[in-house]
Amino acid sequence: MNSSETLSHASYTPQKLDSKPVKAPSRNWTGKSRGGYLGYWIFIQVIRFFGLSGAYLLLIPVSFYFVLFSPTYLKGSLAYMRRRFNVGLPWGLFYAYRNFYSSGQLLVDRAAIAAHPERFKLEEDGLSYIFEAIDQKKGLVLLGAHVGGWESAMSFLANRKVVVNVVMFMGEDKNVRELLDKNVRVGDVRVLSVSGSPADSLAAIAALKRGEVVAIHGDRTLGGRTITIPFLGESATFPLWPYALAAAAKAPLIHTFGARAGRYDYRFKAWPAVKPSMEKTGPEKEPLRKYAEDFVAHLAEYVNAYPFQWFNFYPFWKRK
């Protein structure tokens, strides 16, 4: 989901987020999906004329295509499946197919939720934590991941007329962004386009100072300081920027995930808010580490519950 909207900078005094120079972005993903304009357009038309059943049926050959002809995506999925299920070939290929199919289902549902949100059942656990934080009017960092569908959370917030700024690396082509923006927009969602530079923090802090929500995915890095934490048994790299951002803006931060539990059935969970601080309170050299470790623990809990709904199709684990 993308938008061409830009955010004006509110008046504030920016705080230093990082004592170290920010390196140029280093990532194994491009922010660009494989489907392209034609692929998205076809699925939107199928949903329009044949409903979810028709779109899900079309996903079967598409998912097989990714298994057979997308070696980079397949390698990333197999690496995850090996750690999550401790399997190799041929079961790994079957699990990768299910991973791709689940990813497609979430994209299809994304358009369906935007068009007919009333059809979807959304069970929540912890939504009150988000509303309590919003009512404080100090801004809120919602930290999620590429797991399940964040649109379920957005539909909840849309009912409260809350402005949500989604931090996003704009890797899609312009025509693809416009197509998705037209067909899958949910609520008052704005996009904060990021590139990995220190300037990325300015618009995000401005939004938080206005009392708005800033939604970030905490399982991908894009420049700045990172930290290595065990995830599914092996070391992986996670960003520290979301916690530094919340600390600089003195805003609360909440972990939240939304997962697909069945047709028209989504489960949403949020944990109590935390107030990240840059101050060292113990022997730990990195004061933000504890916040990142809590996030990784919650992420592991969710991918164990919904194993085929984690969508990082690139080399995620730290290379030895």
C-alpha positions in Angstrom: 0.0 0.0 0.0 1.5 3.3 -1.0 0.6 6.9 -1.4 2.0 10.0 -3.0 1.1 12.2 0.0 3.9 14.1 1.7 4.0 15.2 5.4 4.9 18.7 6.5 7.4 19.1 9.2 6.0 20.3 12.5 8.0 22.7 14.6 10.2 20.8 17.0 13.8 20.5 18.0 15.2 17.3 16.6 17.2 15.1 18.9 20.2 13.1 18.0 19.3 9.5 17.4 22.7 8.0 16.9 26.1 8.7 18.2 27.7 6.8 15.3 27.7 7.9 11.6 24.9 6.3 9.7 26.3 4.0 7.0 24.9 3.7 3.6 22.0 1.3 3.4 23.0 -2.3 3.3 20.2 -4.7 2.5 19.5 -7.9 0.6 16.0 -6.8 -0.4 14.9 -4.1 -2.8 11.4 -3.2 -1.7 10.1 -4.3 -5.1 7.7 -7.1 -5.4 7.9 -9.7 -8.2 4.3 -9.5 -9.5 4.5 -6.2 -11.3 1.7 -4.0 -12.6 0.1 -6.7 -14.8 0.1 -9.3 -12.0 -1.6 -7.0 -9.5 -4.1 -5.8 -12.0 -5.1 -9.3 -13.0 -5.7 -10.3 -9.3 -7.7 -7.1 -8.7 -10.0 -7.9 -11.6 -10.3 -11.6 -10.5 -11.4 -10.5 -7.1 -13.8 -8.0 -8.6 -15.6 -10.6 -10.8 -14.9 -13.9 -9.2 -14.4 -13.1 -5.5 -11.9 -14.5 -3.1 -12.5 -18.1 -4.2 -11.4 -17.2 -7.8 -8.3 -15.3 -6.6 -7.3 -18.1 -4.2 -7.6 -20.6 -7.1 -5.3 -18.4 -9.3 -2.8 -18.4 -6.5 -2.1 -22.1 -6.9 -0.2 -21.9 -10.2 1.3 -18.5 -9.2 2.8 -20.1 -6.1 4.2 -23.0 -8.1 5.8 -20.4 -10.4 7.7 -18.9 -7.5 8.9 -22.3 -6.4 10.2 -23.1 -9.9 11.4 -19.8 -11.3 12.2 -17.5 -8.4 15.5 -18.9 -7.0 16.2 -15.9 -4.8 12.7 -16.0 -3.2 12.9 -19.7 -2.9 16.3 -19.6 -1.2 15.0 -17.1 1.4 11.9 -19.2 2.1 13.9 -22.4 2.4 16.3 -20.8 4.8 13.4 -19.9 7.0 11.7 -23.2 6.7 14.9 -25.1 7.6 15.1 -23.1 10.9 11.4 -23.2 11.7 10.7 -26.8 10.9 14.2 -28.4 10.7 13.5 -29.9 7.3 15.4 -30.1 4.0 14.3 -31.1 0.6 11.7 -32.2 -0.6 9.6 -31.1 2.4 11.3 -27.7 2.3 9.9 -27.1 -1.2 6.4 -28.0 -0.1 6.6 -25.6 2.8 8.1 -22.9 0.6 5.1 -23.3 -1.7 2.8 -22.9 1.3 4.8 -19.8 2.3 4.3 -18.2 -1.1 0.6 -19.2 -1.2 0.0 -17.6 2.2 1.8 -14.5 1.0 -0.5 -14.3 -2.0 -3.6 -14.8 0.3 -2.6 -11.9 2.4 -2.2 -9.7 -0.7 -5.6 -10.8 -2.0 -7.2 -10.2 1.3 -5.6 -6.8 1.4 -7.7 -5.7 -1.5 -10.8 -7.4 -0.1 -10.4 -5.7 3.3 -10.1 -2.3 1.6 -13.3 -2.9 -0.5 -15.4 -4.7 2.1 -14.0 -4.5 5.6 -17.4 -5.4 7.1 -17.0 -9.0 5.8 -13.9 -9.7 7.9 -14.0 -10.9 11.5 -11.2 -9.3 13.5 -10.5 -10.8 16.9 -8.3 -8.6 19.0 -6.1 -9.0 22.1 -4.5 -5.8 23.4 -6.2 -3.2 21.3 -6.9 -1.2 24.4 -3.1 -0.6 24.9 -3.1 1.2 21.5 -6.1 3.3 22.3 -4.7 4.3 25.7 -1.4 5.3 24.1 -3.2 7.3 21.4 -5.4 9.1 24.0 -2.2 10.4 25.7 -1.6 12.4 22.5 2.2 11.9 22.7 2.4 10.0 19.5 2.8 6.2 19.1 5.3 3.9 17.4 3.6 0.7 16.3 6.3 -1.9 15.7 5.2 -4.8 13.5 6.9 -7.2 11.1 6.4 -8.9 7.8 4.1 -11.4 9.4 0.4 -11.8 8.6 -1.5 -8.7 7.6 -1.0 -5.3 9.2 -4.2 -4.1 7.4 -6.3 -5.7 10.2 -4.7 -3.2 12.6 -5.2 -0.3 10.2 -8.9 -1.2 9.9 -9.2 -1.0 13.7 -7.6 2.4 13.8 -9.6 3.7 10.9 -12.7 3.5 13.1 -11.0 5.9 15.5 -10.0 8.4 12.7 -6.4 8.1 13.7 -3.7 9.3 11.3 -1.3 6.4 10.6 2.1 7.1 9.0 3.6 3.9 7.5 7.4 3.9 7.2 8.1 2.3 3.9 11.0 1.9 1.5 9.5 2.9 -1.9 11.0 0.2 -4.1 7.9 -0.3 -6.2 7.5 1.3 -9.7 5.3 4.3 -9.7 2.5 2.7 -11.7 2.4 -0.2 -9.3 2.2 2.1 -6.3 -0.7 4.1 -7.9 -2.6 0.9 -8.6 -2.3 -0.4 -5.1 -3.0 3.0 -3.6 -6.2 3.1 -5.6 -7.4 -0.4 -4.7 -6.1 -1.3 -1.3 -6.1 1.8 0.8 -7.4 1.4 4.4 -8.3 4.4 6.6 -6.2 7.5 6.8 -2.9 6.0 6.0 0.1 8.1 4.9 3.5 6.9 3.7 6.8 8.0 5.1 9.2 7.2 2.4 12.7 6.3 3.7 16.0 5.8 2.1 18.3 5.0 5.0 19.6 8.5 5.6 19.5 10.4 8.9 16.9 12.7 7.4 14.4 9.8 7.6 14.0 10.5 11.3 12.8 14.1 10.9 9.4 13.4 9.3 8.8 10.5 11.6 9.5 12.6 14.7 7.4 15.4 13.4 4.4 13.0 13.0 5.0 11.7 16.6 5.1 15.3 17.9 1.7 15.9 16.3 0.3 12.9 18.3 0.1 10.6 15.2 0.9 7.0 14.8 4.1 5.9 13.1 4.0 2.2 12.0 7.3 0.5 11.4 8.4 -3.0 10.5 11.1 -4.2 13.0 12.4 -7.2 11.0 14.3 -5.4 8.2 17.2 -3.1 8.3 17.7 0.0 6.3 20.9 1.8 7.3 21.7 3.1 10.8 22.6 1.1 13.8 21.7 -2.5 14.1 22.0 -5.3 16.6 22.5 -9.1 16.3 20.1 -11.2 18.3 19.4 -15.0 18.1 16.2 -15.7 16.2 15.0 -19.3 15.6 18.3 -20.6 16.8 20.7 -18.5 14.8 22.0 -14.9 14.8 20.1 -12.4 12.8 20.3 -8.6 12.4 17.6 -6.3 13.5 17.3 -2.5 13.4 17.6 -0.3 16.5 16.1 2.8 14.7 12.5 2.2 15.8 13.4 2.3 19.5 15.8 5.3 19.1 13.0 7.1 17.2 10.6 6.5 20.1 13.2 7.5 22.6 14.0 10.8 20.8 10.3 11.7 20.5 9.5 10.5 24.0 6.7 8.5 22.5 5.4 5.0 23.6 6.1 2.0 21.5 3.9 -1.0 21.1 4.6 -4.4 19.4 1.7 -5.5 17.3 1.0 -8.3 14.7 -2.1 -9.3 12.7 -2.4 -12.9 11.4 -4.8 -14.6 9.0 -6.6 -17.4 10.9 -9.0 -18.4 8.1 -11.2 -17.0 5.3 -12.5 -13.6 6.5 -10.9 -14.3 9.9 -8.0 -12.3 11.3 -6.4 -12.3 14.7 -4.7 -9.2 16.1 -2.5 -8.9 19.1 -0.7 -6.0 20.8 1.5 -5.9 23.8 1.6 -3.3 26.6 3.4 0.0 25.6 7.0 0.6 26.6 8.9 3.9 26.7 12.4 3.3 25.2 15.2 5.3 26.7 18.7 5.9 25.5 20.0 6.1 29.1 22.2 3.2 30.3 20.7 1.7 33.4 23.0 -1.3 33.8 26.1 -3.0 32.6 24.7 -3.5 29.1 26.6 -1.2 26.6 23.6 -0.9 24.3 20.6 0.6 26.2 18.2 -0.2 23.4 19.1 -3.9 23.3 16.5 -5.0 25.8 13.7 -3.5 23.7 14.9 -5.3 20.5 15.2 -8.6 22.4 11.6 -8.3 23.6 10.4 -7.6 20.0 12.3 -10.6 18.7 10.8 -12.8 21.4 7.3 -11.7 20.4 8.1 -12.2 16.7 9.3 -15.7 17.4 6.1 -16.4 19.4 4.0 -15.3 16.4 5.9 -17.2 13.7 5.7 -20.3 15.8 1.9 -19.9 15.9 1.6 -18.9 12.2 4.6 -20.4 10.6 3.7 -19.8 6.9 2.9 -16.1 7.4 6.4 -14.7 7.7 7.4 -13.1 4.5 11.1 -12.2 4.3 12.2 -13.8 1.0 15.9 -13.0 1.1 19.0 -14.1 3.1 17.9 -13.0 6.6 20.2 -14.8 8.9 23.7 -13.5 9.6 26.3 -15.1 7.4 29.0 -16.9 9.2 
